[in-house]
Amino acid sequence: GIPGYIRSDNRPEFTSKAIRDWLTHLGVKALFIEPGSPWENGYIESFNGKLRDELLNREIFTNLAEAKILIEQWRREYNQIRPHSALHYRPPAPEAIMP
C-alpha cells in the first residue's frame, strides 16, 4: 500500500512543487533530514551508493526501457535475494517459499 510518509534529503528532486503536490494528493507526508546530515537517512544512502556503484556506473543504457528493466532486476535481487548483514544475512523482503 501507500506509505504514511516518505523520508528524504533536501535535494531538488524531492522538494519540487510537483513532487510535493503528488505526495499531498496521495496523502503521504514528506519528512526531510537536516541539511548536511546524510547519516539521518543511512539506509537509503547505503542503497543509493550500492545502486550507483554496482549498476549505474557500470552500464550505458541505450534507452529508458532498458534502464527500467535493468534497474528493476537489480532492485529485486537486492531486496529479495541478497543477504544483508544488518538483517542477520537475510534479504529484506524474501520471496515466499512454497512447501
N, C-alpha and C positions, 0 to 999 in steps of 0.2 A: 504494500500500500504506500501511500504518500506519507513521508515523514512529517513530524510535527515541526521540525526545524532543520536548518542546514547551517553548519558552522564552516566558515571560510576565512581566508585572509582578505585584505582590503584591495586586492588588485582590481583594475577596472572591469574585467570580465565578470566579476562578482558583484560589483557595486553599481553597474549601469542601471539606468531607469528601466530599460526593457526587462532586465532580469528581476529587478525589484517588483515591477508590475506583475510579471509572470508568477513569482512566488506568492504575492498577495492574492492573485486570482486562484491559486491552488490552496490557499490557506496555510502556507508554510512560512514560518518565522525565520528571518535571516539573522544569524548571530555572527559577529566578526571578532577575530582575535585582535589583540592590541597590535598596532603597527610596530614592526621590527621585532616581533615575538613569535617566530615560526614554531618554537617548541610548544606553544599552546595548541597547536594543531599537528602534533607529531605524527599521528597515524597517516594523515593524508600527505604530509611532507615526505614520509618514507615511501608511500605508494607512488607519488609523483616522481621521485628520484629513481625508483626501480623501473617505472614505465619509460622514463626518458632514457636511462642507461641501457636497458635490456631490449627496447624496441624502437623508440622514436629516433635515437641517434644511430641506429644500425640499418634502418630501412629508408629507401627512397620510394615513396608511394607514387604510383602512376596516375591515380585518380582518387576521388573521395570514397567511392565504393570500396576500393581495395583497402584504403586506410581503415574504414569502418570494420571490415571483415577481420583484418589482422589485429586491430586493437581489441575487438570483442573476443577473438580467440585467446589473446594474451590475458585479458581480464578474467575470462572463465578459468583458465589454467591457474592464475594467481589466486583466485577466490575459492575454487572448488577442488583443486588437486594439490597444489604446492603446500608443503608443510611450513608452518610459521613457528619459530622458536618461542615467541611470546604466548602461543596457544598450545604449548607442550607438544610442538611438532605435529599439529593437526591443521588442516585448512580452515579458513574462516567459515566457509559455507560448504561443508562436504556434501557430495551427492548422496542421495538416498541409496542405501544398499538393499537390493531385493533379496529376500530369503530364497 
